[in-house]
Amino acid sequence: MQLSKNPIKQTNRETKRKHTEDFTMKRSVIMSPESPVFFPPPLVFSPTSVKTPSSSPRSTPPKLTMVACPPRKPRETTTTTTTGSETVLKRKRPPMLDLTSAPAIASWCNTPVKTPEKSEEVVEAEKDGYYSVYCKRGRRGPMEDRYIAAVDTDEGARKKAFFGVFDGHGGSKAAEFAAMNLGNNIEAAVAAARSEEEGCSIERAIRDGYIKTDEDFLKQGSRGGACCVTALISEGEIVVSNAGDCRAVISRGGAAEALTTDHNPSQANELKRIEALGGYVDCCNGVWRIQGTLAVSRGIGDRYLKEWVIAEPETRKLRIKPEFEFLILASDGLWDKVTNQEAVDVVRPYCVGKLAELSCKRGCLDDISLIIVQLQHFVP
């Protein structure tokens, strides 16, 4: 006996089968990367609008290679600029081309240019054969040297004069201040000393002038310092003083004689004085320095080392004689490369500029300032 199929169950099976096929079809549509419903053609390969992980079928290499990127080469070579980025690119090109040529820099070395920096490279001065000044800026930076030269010829045979060379370090403020005030302070101290009934000493007056100049400069609170060498000529006498490594050399019939002593920390008396005050002297790159900083032990200023760097000068007085030819006052930029006798031999034919050039040819990088005083005009 053959049983007939239940029509209700058969209908249910067909309905379930149809539902399963519909579900399978829907799943296949969702997972298809080509579906126009979920991925419209304009947005399929847009790198900014679609961000998917690397495992997604939408980021497969075949799809990425079809991205239409704008060409970069035509944008760089185009002659008509419409966008801001291209305008910026063309603005950068002219300075790059100018830096490669640089024709103006070469001309600076051949012809002098009237600028504040170049105009102070060489300074020369002269007065009726009494003195000559030559200052040359070094290659380390701005000019820090200053000088003063004053001659009073109104008194006839009793000529008076004051000369000074000031070598600044840590700036030019101390050297400029000393050049403007040291002569006046010395003159005031000399006048005060002469007014006293007893104890009139030119050496003491010059010492007071140096110390007052130093005290007045320290009151300003400025940094830096200056080495000094001065010469005071009055009534047939010459008084030479120095504080630091500026030097005075006189020519006696062609023979050089140093009238001053360089104040360096390596000197025995200066070293003893500094150590007695609690300081120390250290050798840095072959140069002896106070507290490992300053290479001179005397001068104007240097407020941070004032406990060991004193402004008291050493002074020497001479009666001007006929065999005295000339006096050389110069900064250490000259004496570091030229000996005393070499300086005298070069100056005797009155070649002041040649003396400074000799130091430069020997490798001097420092500022060079020198004054040549013709002592024959001051013989009593």
SVG drawing of the C-alpha trace seen along z (x, -y; Angstrom):
<svg xmlns="http://www.w3.org/2000/svg" viewBox="-2 -130 123 132">
<polyline fill="none" stroke="black" stroke-width="0.4" points="0.0,0.0 1.6,-3.3 1.1,-6.2 0.4,-9.6 2.5,-12.6 1.2,-15.2 0.5,-18.3 0.9,-20.5 4.5,-19.3 5.4,-19.5 4.3,-23.1 6.3,-23.9 9.4,-22.4 9.1,-24.4 8.5,-27.6 11.5,-26.9 13.7,-26.1 12.6,-29.2 13.4,-31.3 16.8,-29.7 17.5,-30.5 16.4,-34.1 18.7,-34.4 21.6,-33.0 21.0,-35.4 20.9,-38.3 24.2,-37.3 25.8,-37.0 24.7,-40.5 26.0,-42.0 29.5,-40.4 29.9,-41.2 32.4,-44.1 30.8,-44.9 27.3,-45.7 26.0,-49.0 23.8,-49.4 26.5,-49.6 29.4,-50.8 28.4,-53.3 30.9,-53.7 32.0,-57.3 33.0,-56.3 34.5,-52.8 38.1,-53.9 38.2,-57.3 41.1,-57.1 39.6,-59.9 36.0,-58.7 36.6,-55.0 38.9,-53.8 39.0,-50.0 41.4,-47.7 43.9,-45.8 42.0,-42.6 38.9,-44.0 38.3,-43.1 37.8,-46.8 41.5,-47.5 42.9,-44.7 45.7,-45.7 43.7,-45.4 41.2,-47.9 43.9,-50.4 45.8,-50.4 42.7,-51.8 42.7,-55.0 43.0,-58.0 45.6,-60.3 46.2,-63.8 49.5,-64.0 52.3,-65.8 54.6,-66.6 52.4,-69.0 51.8,-71.0 55.5,-71.6 56.3,-72.6 53.3,-74.7 53.9,-78.4 50.5,-79.8 50.0,-79.8 46.5,-79.6 46.8,-78.0 48.5,-79.3 50.9,-76.4 52.3,-77.0 52.8,-80.7 54.7,-79.9 56.9,-77.6 57.9,-80.3 58.5,-82.8 61.2,-80.4 63.1,-80.1 64.7,-83.6 66.6,-83.6 67.9,-80.1 69.3,-81.2 70.8,-84.4 72.6,-82.4 74.5,-80.4 75.9,-83.4 76.8,-85.9 78.6,-88.4 78.4,-91.2 80.4,-89.2 83.4,-88.9 83.4,-92.7 83.5,-93.5 87.0,-91.9 88.3,-94.0 86.7,-97.4 85.9,-99.2 82.2,-99.5 81.0,-102.5 79.1,-100.7 79.4,-101.2 81.2,-97.9 83.8,-98.5 84.3,-102.1 85.9,-101.2 88.2,-98.6 91.1,-101.0 91.4,-104.4 94.3,-106.8 95.0,-110.2 97.9,-112.6 98.6,-116.1 101.4,-118.3 104.1,-115.7 103.4,-115.4 101.9,-112.0 100.4,-109.4 97.5,-106.9 96.8,-103.7 94.0,-101.3 93.0,-98.2 90.1,-96.0 90.8,-92.3 89.0,-89.3 87.3,-88.2 84.5,-90.7 83.7,-94.4 86.4,-96.8 86.9,-97.0 90.0,-99.3 89.8,-103.0 92.5,-105.8 93.0,-109.4 95.5,-111.9 95.5,-115.5 98.3,-118.1 98.2,-121.6 100.7,-123.9 99.4,-127.2 102.0,-127.3 104.9,-127.7 108.0,-125.7 106.0,-124.1 104.0,-121.8 101.5,-119.5 100.1,-116.3 98.2,-113.2 98.0,-109.9 96.3,-106.7 95.5,-103.3 92.7,-101.2 92.2,-97.6 88.7,-96.4 87.6,-92.9 84.0,-91.6 82.9,-94.6 84.0,-98.2 82.2,-100.0 85.1,-100.0 87.6,-101.1 85.3,-103.9 84.6,-105.0 88.3,-105.1 89.2,-107.0 86.6,-109.7 87.3,-110.0 90.8,-108.8 92.6,-111.9 90.3,-114.3 90.5,-112.3 94.3,-112.3 94.4,-116.1 92.1,-116.7 94.2,-114.5 97.4,-116.3 95.9,-119.7 94.8,-118.5 98.2,-117.1 100.0,-120.3 97.7,-122.4 98.8,-120.4 101.7,-121.9 103.4,-118.5 103.4,-115.1 103.0,-116.3 103.6,-113.2 102.7,-112.8 102.8,-109.0 100.2,-109.1 98.0,-111.5 98.0,-109.2 97.2,-106.2 94.2,-108.2 93.0,-109.0 93.1,-105.3 91.3,-104.2 88.6,-106.9 88.0,-105.9 87.6,-102.3 85.2,-103.1 83.0,-105.4 82.8,-102.7 81.8,-100.0 79.0,-102.2 77.4,-102.0 76.9,-98.3 78.4,-97.6 80.2,-94.4 83.6,-94.0 86.9,-95.6 89.9,-97.4 93.7,-97.4 95.3,-100.8 98.6,-102.5 98.9,-106.2 101.6,-108.9 101.5,-112.3 104.0,-114.9 104.4,-118.1 107.3,-120.5 109.8,-118.3 108.9,-115.2 107.1,-112.1 105.2,-109.9 104.1,-106.5 101.6,-104.2 99.9,-101.0 97.4,-98.5 97.1,-95.3 99.1,-94.0 99.2,-97.2 102.8,-98.3 104.9,-101.4 108.3,-101.2 110.7,-104.1 113.4,-104.4 116.8,-105.6 118.9,-106.4 117.3,-103.3 117.5,-101.0 114.1,-99.7 113.4,-100.0 110.2,-98.9 108.9,-101.4 106.1,-99.2 105.6,-95.6 102.7,-93.4 100.4,-92.4 99.7,-88.8 98.6,-86.2 101.6,-84.1 104.0,-86.7 105.4,-85.7 104.3,-88.9 100.9,-88.9 100.4,-85.2 101.4,-85.7 99.0,-88.6 96.0,-86.7 96.6,-83.6 96.9,-85.7 93.4,-87.1 91.9,-83.7 91.9,-83.4 93.6,-80.9 95.3,-80.9 94.7,-78.1 96.3,-77.4 93.6,-77.1 94.9,-76.2 98.3,-77.4 97.2,-80.7 97.2,-81.5 93.9,-83.0 92.5,-84.2 89.8,-81.9 90.2,-80.2 88.6,-83.3 90.7,-86.5 94.3,-86.5 95.2,-89.9 95.6,-90.7 95.0,-94.5 92.7,-96.8 89.6,-99.0 86.3,-97.2 85.9,-93.4 83.4,-93.7 83.0,-90.0 86.7,-89.5 87.3,-92.9 88.6,-91.1 91.7,-90.0 91.8,-92.4 93.0,-95.7 93.1,-99.1 96.3,-100.3 98.9,-101.1 102.6,-100.9 104.2,-104.3 107.6,-105.4 108.8,-109.0 111.6,-110.1 113.2,-113.4 113.0,-113.8 116.4,-113.8 117.6,-114.6 118.4,-110.9 114.7,-110.0 113.3,-109.6 109.7,-108.4 107.4,-106.6 105.2,-103.6 101.9,-103.0 100.2,-99.9 97.7,-97.1 98.7,-93.5 97.5,-92.8 100.8,-94.3 103.1,-92.9 101.9,-89.3 103.5,-89.1 106.1,-91.9 109.1,-92.3 110.0,-95.7 113.1,-96.1 111.2,-95.1 108.6,-97.8 111.3,-100.4 113.1,-99.4 109.8,-99.6 108.7,-103.0 112.0,-104.8 111.3,-105.4 107.8,-106.6 106.0,-103.5 103.2,-103.4 100.7,-101.4 103.4,-98.9 104.0,-98.1 100.3,-97.0 100.4,-95.1 103.5,-93.2 101.5,-91.8 98.6,-90.9 100.8,-89.0 102.1,-86.9 98.7,-85.7 97.3,-88.3 93.5,-88.1 93.1,-90.7 92.5,-94.4 95.7,-96.5 95.9,-100.1 99.1,-102.1 100.2,-105.7 103.6,-107.0 104.6,-110.1 107.5,-112.1 109.4,-113.1 111.6,-115.6 108.8,-118.2 108.8,-118.0 112.5,-118.3 112.9,-121.1"/>
</svg>
